[in-house]
Amino acid sequence: MAARPVGDPAHEMLQLKLPLPMKAAIVGLRHSGKTTLFNALTGGLAEVGSYSSALRPNIGVRKVDDPRLEVLARISHSARMVPAEINVTDVNYAPRGSHDGGGISAEVLGYLSTADALLQVVRCFADPSVPHPLGSIDPVRDIDSFDLELTFADLAVLERRLLRVQDRLKSAKPSERASQQAEVVLLERVKGELERDVPIRSQSLSSEDRRTLAGYQLLTAKPMMLLANIGDTELDRASEIEQHLSNRYPCFRVLSLCARLEMELLELNSEEAAEYREAMNAAPGAIDKVVSESLRLLGLVTFLTIGSDETRAWTVPQGTPAPQAAGRVHSDMEKGFIRAEVIRYEDLVECGSEHEARKRGLLRVEGKDYIVHDGDVINFLFNL
C-alpha cells in the first residue's frame, strides 16, 4: 500500500524520505576480532590484524534481511525492494595499563556517543600469533575494564554539565530556577550512583529522568551487546561460553560466534557455506542473529509499505503512534496525517491482495492514537 495524499493532486509525486538507519558501534580491544566481525556484518574488506587507527574507523552498512519483503513484493508487483539498514562503525580503544595508552580517546568517544547501540567484541580465543594487548585471555577483565572506561567518560560529562547548570542557577530568573534545580538534583544523583559503580543503564530512573539525560549521550546509558568471539576450536562450547557470560552480566544481551569463520563463509556460495558450517559444527544464522538482536536491543519494530514502485521496510521504536511512523516516510505525512490503513502481514499474505483483504474486512482504519506493531503493512493518508 503506497502512502498517498488526499485532496491535493499537486503532491501526488511526493518523494519518500530515506529512513534514518540505526547506528551501531562495534568496539573492542586490538586483536579482539572486531574488524573481522565488521567485515562479516557488512561484507567489507577492511584490513584485519594490524588495524588500530582510532582516527580512521571502518564505516559500513548492513541491510536487514527480512523475508517478508520478497513475499510482499510479489503480491504488489513492486519494481524493487528496500530493506531497513544499520550503519556500522568499527572503533578500538587502548585500555589503561596496556602498552598502547590509557583509556578511550576523545575521537573514539565521539563515535561512541553518536551510536544508538554498542556492540562490544570480547576476545575468547587463544592465538599465540596474535597477542592480547593485556597479555592474557580474560573476557571478564576486558568487559569490566571497558565499562569502567565508559563510567569515567560519563562522570566527566556530568561534572562539566553540573558546573554549567550551577553557574546558570546563580543568575536564573525565578521561573527558571525550579527546572534548573531539578536538573542539578538529578545530575548529582546519577553521578553519585556512577561513583558507586552503578552504570546508568542499571539505575532507577523515571521516563522523564531518562528524557532529560538523553541529550547528554551518556555511554553507560546506551544499550550494549556482548559478542563473545570464540575460535573454531571452541565452537562446541559456544553455548556454554554464552551462558557463562549471560549469568555474569544479566544486564547485557550476550551472543557467541566465531567472527573469523563468519567472514570466511562470505567467500563461499550458499551450498559450500552450508557444508563448511556443518563440518565445523557451527550453528547457522550467527550474523543474522546479531542484526535481529541489535534491533531488539533498541526496542525497534518494523512496519512495511508496498506499491508498484517499491516495497520498503521501516524501523521505529516500540510504542510509536501512527503519525510519527508516517513521519519516518516523510515529514509532511506526519504534519497532515489523517488516518492509516493497516493490514497485518500474515492477513495480507493469506488474502493474496489488498483488494481481497478489504473485501474480507481485514484492512483496519486507524487514527492518530494507533500504535504501530511489527509486521504492520500500512498506507498513510494525509492532507497538505
C-alpha positions as MATLAB code, in Angstrom:
seq = 'MAARPVGDPAHEMLQLKLPLPMKAAIVGLRHSGKTTLFNALTGGLAEVGSYSSALRPNIGVRKVDDPRLEVLARISHSARMVPAEINVTDVNYAPRGSHDGGGISAEVLGYLSTADALLQVVRCFADPSVPHPLGSIDPVRDIDSFDLELTFADLAVLERRLLRVQDRLKSAKPSERASQQAEVVLLERVKGELERDVPIRSQSLSSEDRRTLAGYQLLTAKPMMLLANIGDTELDRASEIEQHLSNRYPCFRVLSLCARLEMELLELNSEEAAEYREAMNAAPGAIDKVVSESLRLLGLVTFLTIGSDETRAWTVPQGTPAPQAAGRVHSDMEKGFIRAEVIRYEDLVECGSEHEARKRGLLRVEGKDYIVHDGDVINFLFNL';
ca = [
       0.000    0.000    0.000;
       1.545    3.255   -1.069;
       1.229    6.363    1.089;
      -0.919    8.907   -0.680;
      -2.097   12.491   -0.164;
      -5.791   13.279   -0.078;
      -7.340   16.151   -1.989;
      -4.169   17.663   -3.392;
      -3.061   16.304   -6.796;
      -0.048   18.592   -6.803;
       1.551   16.444   -4.125;
       0.977   13.047   -5.697;
       4.675   12.829   -6.630;
       5.800   13.433   -3.032;
       9.245   11.871   -2.569;
       9.731    9.406    0.239;
      12.210   10.365    2.920;
      15.001    7.869    3.466;
      14.689    6.302    6.926;
      17.404    7.160    9.397;
      19.364    3.935    9.886;
      20.200    2.712   13.336;
      23.837    3.367   14.230;
      25.782    0.568   15.881;
      29.365    0.953   17.054;
      31.462   -2.212   17.142;
      34.076   -1.656   19.815;
      36.748   -3.758   21.419;
      40.416   -4.155   22.135;
      43.009   -4.557   19.444;
      43.114   -8.159   18.167;
      39.684   -8.942   19.631;
      38.250   -9.680   16.170;
      36.001   -6.639   15.936;
      37.163   -5.683   12.436;
      36.662   -9.294   11.358;
      33.110   -9.060   12.686;
      32.673   -5.723   10.904;
      33.605   -7.422    7.614;
      31.248  -10.331    8.297;
      28.386   -7.910    9.033;
      28.904   -5.515    6.144;
      30.618   -7.691    3.541;
      33.509   -5.268    3.802;
      37.177   -5.804    3.088;
      38.680   -3.816    5.927;
      42.213   -4.814    6.855;
      42.263   -7.079    9.892;
      45.045   -7.829   12.332;
      47.064   -4.629   12.016;
      44.114   -2.230   12.016;
      44.419    0.027   15.043;
      43.666    3.589   13.950;
      41.018    5.159   16.147;
      41.062    8.263   13.955;
      40.007    6.413   10.809;
      37.279    3.948   11.779;
      35.822    1.458    9.382;
      32.301    2.524    8.391;
      29.783    0.366    6.546;
      26.140   -0.556    6.149;
      24.300   -3.770    6.912;
      20.989   -4.329    5.168;
      18.498   -6.069    7.456;
      17.413   -9.347    5.886;
      13.621   -9.549    6.007;
      11.959  -12.382    4.055;
       8.635  -10.532    4.269;
       9.844   -8.025    1.687;
      10.137  -10.601   -1.080;
       6.688  -12.005   -0.323;
       5.073   -8.571   -0.341;
       6.921   -7.530   -3.490;
       5.395  -10.492   -5.321;
       1.913   -9.551   -4.099;
       2.248   -5.891   -5.089;
       4.404   -6.495   -8.204;
       6.896   -3.952   -6.857;
       9.769   -2.869   -9.053;
      12.233   -3.067   -6.164;
      12.659   -3.971   -2.502;
      14.255   -1.633    0.039;
      15.251   -3.232    3.353;
      15.958   -1.383    6.569;
      19.624   -0.659    7.233;
      22.069   -0.444   10.110;
      25.047    1.892    9.929;
      28.051    0.112   11.426;
      31.230    1.756   12.732;
      34.279   -0.212   13.866;
      36.439    1.516   16.500;
      39.002    0.311   19.004;
      40.402    1.594   22.254;
      43.530    1.066   24.330;
      42.793    0.043   27.928;
      44.551    1.658   30.858;
      47.646   -0.292   31.716;
      48.231   -1.502   28.159;
      51.289   -0.723   26.059;
      49.234    1.451   23.678;
      47.960    4.056   26.078;
      45.412    4.899   28.707;
      41.698    4.846   28.102;
      39.273    5.774   25.377;
      40.463    8.646   23.204;
      38.331   11.714   22.565;
      37.946   10.656   18.929;
      36.597    7.233   19.884;
      34.293    8.804   22.476;
      32.862   10.928   19.684;
      31.982    7.866   17.617;
      30.529    6.025   20.608;
      28.396    8.979   21.726;
      26.582    9.144   18.369;
      25.851    5.396   18.299;
      22.416    4.074   19.198;
      23.854    0.774   20.433;
      27.283   -0.549   21.386;
      28.400   -3.996   20.248;
      31.376   -4.953   22.397;
      33.507   -7.716   20.904;
      35.167   -9.709   23.663;
      38.062  -11.972   22.809;
      37.552  -15.553   23.988;
      40.019  -17.308   21.669;
      43.690  -18.062   22.184;
      46.176  -17.477   19.370;
      49.874  -17.083   20.211;
      50.483  -15.416   16.863;
      48.057  -12.610   17.820;
      48.962  -11.495   21.351;
      46.324   -9.962   23.593;
      47.116   -6.295   24.446;
      46.974   -7.148   28.153;
      48.943  -10.354   27.836;
      46.256  -12.939   28.581;
      42.757  -14.020   27.584;
      40.301  -12.834   30.260;
      36.839  -11.832   28.933;
      35.541  -10.746   32.360;
      38.509   -8.426   32.896;
      38.056   -6.907   29.431;
      34.312   -6.331   29.905;
      34.750   -4.755   33.334;
      37.604   -2.608   32.036;
      35.514   -1.245   29.168;
      32.550   -0.480   31.434;
      34.928    1.383   33.738;
      36.167    3.462   30.807;
      32.570    4.335   29.901;
      31.934    5.325   33.517;
      34.963    7.659   33.531;
      33.684    9.282   30.336;
      30.171    9.768   31.755;
      31.489   11.233   35.011;
      33.466   13.816   33.049;
      30.349   14.805   31.070;
      28.213   15.048   34.221;
      30.799   17.115   36.084;
      31.033   19.625   33.241;
      27.253   19.823   32.945;
      26.829   20.297   36.703;
      29.269   23.206   36.707;
      27.401   24.905   33.853;
      23.934   24.442   35.403;
      25.098   25.554   38.854;
      26.695   28.630   37.312;
      23.494   29.498   35.398;
      21.443   28.947   38.542;
      23.137   31.903   40.228;
      21.583   34.367   37.764;
      18.475   32.403   36.797;
      15.049   34.011   36.711;
      12.551   32.766   39.312;
      10.588   30.977   36.559;
      13.724   29.056   35.535;
      15.071   28.122   38.952;
      12.799   25.146   39.646;
      13.708   23.250   36.465;
      17.417   24.014   36.820;
      17.446   22.929   40.466;
      15.677   19.707   39.485;
      18.359   19.083   36.861;
      21.110   19.634   39.434;
      19.469   17.139   41.805;
      19.157   14.568   39.000;
      22.748   15.003   37.813;
      24.139   14.750   41.340;
      22.108   11.593   41.985;
      23.208    9.943   38.740;
      26.819   10.981   39.339;
      26.743    9.545   42.850;
      25.463    6.202   41.567;
      28.143    6.116   38.880;
      30.793    6.732   41.532;
      29.424    3.654   43.305;
      29.965    1.645   40.091;
      26.282    1.582   39.110;
      26.021    2.310   35.350;
      23.143    4.477   34.207;
      21.505    1.538   32.429;
      21.085   -0.108   35.871;
      19.940    2.966   37.793;
      16.333    3.527   38.847;
      15.262    6.435   36.669;
      11.851    7.661   35.608;
      10.990    8.103   31.956;
      11.214   11.870   32.499;
      14.691   11.483   34.002;
      15.817    9.447   31.006;
      14.437   12.051   28.604;
      16.451   14.724   30.433;
      19.625   12.645   30.247;
      19.120   11.583   26.618;
      20.607   14.801   25.274;
      23.907   14.155   27.049;
      24.598   10.933   25.068;
      25.881    9.209   28.210;
      27.645    5.988   27.323;
      26.645    3.767   30.256;
      23.015    4.540   29.380;
      23.344    3.118   25.873;
      22.132   -0.433   25.230;
      25.072   -2.778   24.806;
      25.509   -6.298   23.488;
      28.417   -8.540   24.353;
      29.726  -10.578   21.437;
      31.948  -13.391   22.639;
      34.374  -14.021   19.793;
      35.438  -17.655   20.003;
      37.903  -19.659   17.939;
      36.906  -22.523   15.676;
      38.209  -24.977   18.320;
      35.659  -23.628   20.824;
      32.599  -23.922   18.565;
      31.272  -26.896   20.513;
      31.451  -24.743   23.676;
      29.679  -21.726   22.171;
      26.504  -22.151   24.238;
      28.483  -22.761   27.414;
      30.545  -19.600   26.955;
      27.442  -17.595   26.102;
      25.615  -18.840   29.197;
      28.574  -18.133   31.480;
      28.784  -14.500   30.372;
      24.988  -14.106   30.460;
      24.960  -15.257   34.091;
      27.800  -12.890   34.937;
      26.261   -9.906   33.101;
      22.440  -10.254   33.209;
      22.000   -6.623   32.100;
      23.594   -7.373   28.705;
      22.443   -9.461   25.766;
      25.207  -11.956   25.084;
      25.896  -13.825   21.834;
      28.817  -16.066   20.953;
      30.180  -16.575   17.445;
      33.376  -17.213   15.548;
      33.877  -13.967   13.616;
      36.706  -15.361   11.517;
      34.552  -18.275   10.363;
      31.653  -15.951    9.518;
      33.945  -13.736    7.439;
      35.424  -16.733    5.605;
      31.959  -18.049    4.753;
      31.282  -14.881    2.742;
      33.730  -16.146    0.127;
      31.708  -19.335   -0.469;
      28.425  -19.905   -2.272;
      25.421  -20.899   -0.169;
      25.861  -24.650   -0.725;
      29.577  -24.608    0.070;
      28.997  -22.409    3.089;
      26.358  -24.780    4.475;
      28.689  -27.765    4.046;
      31.612  -25.955    5.657;
      29.448  -24.765    8.553;
      28.210  -28.304    9.149;
      31.755  -29.691    9.019;
      32.851  -27.114   11.598;
      29.790  -27.786   13.797;
      28.891  -24.079   13.654;
      25.279  -23.033   14.133;
      23.761  -21.199   11.135;
      22.494  -17.637   11.172;
      25.020  -16.152   13.609;
      25.336  -12.820   11.780;
      21.584  -12.541   11.160;
      21.116  -13.112   14.893;
      23.480  -10.250   15.697;
      21.369   -7.998   13.450;
      17.983   -9.120   14.798;
      19.168   -8.900   18.408;
      20.528   -5.404   17.739;
      17.066   -4.303   16.627;
      15.535   -5.983   19.674;
      18.145   -4.367   21.912;
      16.899   -0.957   20.797;
      13.247   -1.934   21.039;
      12.637   -1.361   17.332;
       9.763   -2.762   15.302;
       9.435   -2.921   11.526;
       6.437   -1.769    9.527;
       6.165   -2.095    5.765;
       4.825   -0.086    2.856;
       4.070   -1.569   -0.562;
       3.328   -0.254   -4.024;
       4.113   -0.822   -7.669;
       7.317    1.211   -7.380;
       8.762   -0.370   -4.243;
       8.244   -2.468   -1.146;
      10.094   -0.944    1.802;
      10.799   -1.776    5.433;
      10.904    0.988    8.051;
      12.039    0.718   11.679;
      10.552    2.721   14.563;
      10.762    2.372   18.364;
       8.126    0.241   20.040;
       5.160    2.353   21.091;
       5.382    4.744   18.124;
       1.976    6.262   17.201;
       0.878    6.174   13.571;
       1.529    9.894   12.811;
       5.137    9.635   14.000;
       5.602    6.441   11.980;
       4.267    8.330    8.954;
       6.903   10.971    9.670;
       9.572    8.347    9.087;
       8.329    8.102    5.495;
       8.028   11.856    5.041;
       7.670   14.773    7.458;
       4.648   16.100    5.502;
       2.801   12.852    6.193;
       3.104   13.430    9.924;
       2.021   17.077    9.668;
      -1.023   16.293    7.526;
      -1.833   12.855    8.933;
      -5.493   11.844    8.504;
      -5.581    8.113    9.088;
      -3.713    4.876    8.491;
      -4.980    1.838    6.624;
      -3.406   -1.184    8.288;
      -3.261   -4.860    7.350;
      -1.330   -7.452    9.324;
       1.387   -9.017    7.185;
       0.001  -12.524    7.793;
      -3.504  -11.453    6.769;
      -2.296   -9.822    3.562;
      -0.302  -12.928    2.620;
      -3.303  -15.159    3.281;
      -5.605  -12.934    1.234;
      -3.112  -12.530   -1.598;
      -4.031   -8.921   -2.362;
      -5.052   -5.657   -0.746;
      -8.405   -5.863   -2.568;
      -9.193   -9.254   -1.045;
      -8.117   -8.042    2.414;
     -10.540   -5.114    2.119;
     -13.264   -7.461    0.952;
     -12.795   -9.702    3.987;
     -12.711   -6.767    6.393;
      -9.104   -7.357    7.388;
      -7.970   -3.861    6.462;
      -8.396   -1.612    9.505;
      -8.689    2.168    9.512;
      -6.695    3.591   12.419;
      -6.389    7.114   13.775;
      -3.739    9.201   15.492;
      -3.674    7.110   18.658;
      -2.887    3.842   16.893;
       0.413    2.253   17.996;
       2.348    0.678   15.135;
       3.205   -3.012   15.541;
       5.889   -5.157   13.949;
       4.675   -6.541   10.621;
       2.016   -3.895   10.010;
       1.585   -3.134    6.307;
       0.474    0.490    6.297;
      -0.949    3.004    3.877;
      -0.810    6.543    5.326;
      -3.436    9.044    4.127;
      -2.597   12.691    4.676;
      -3.607   16.171    3.604;
      -1.185   19.012    2.909;
];
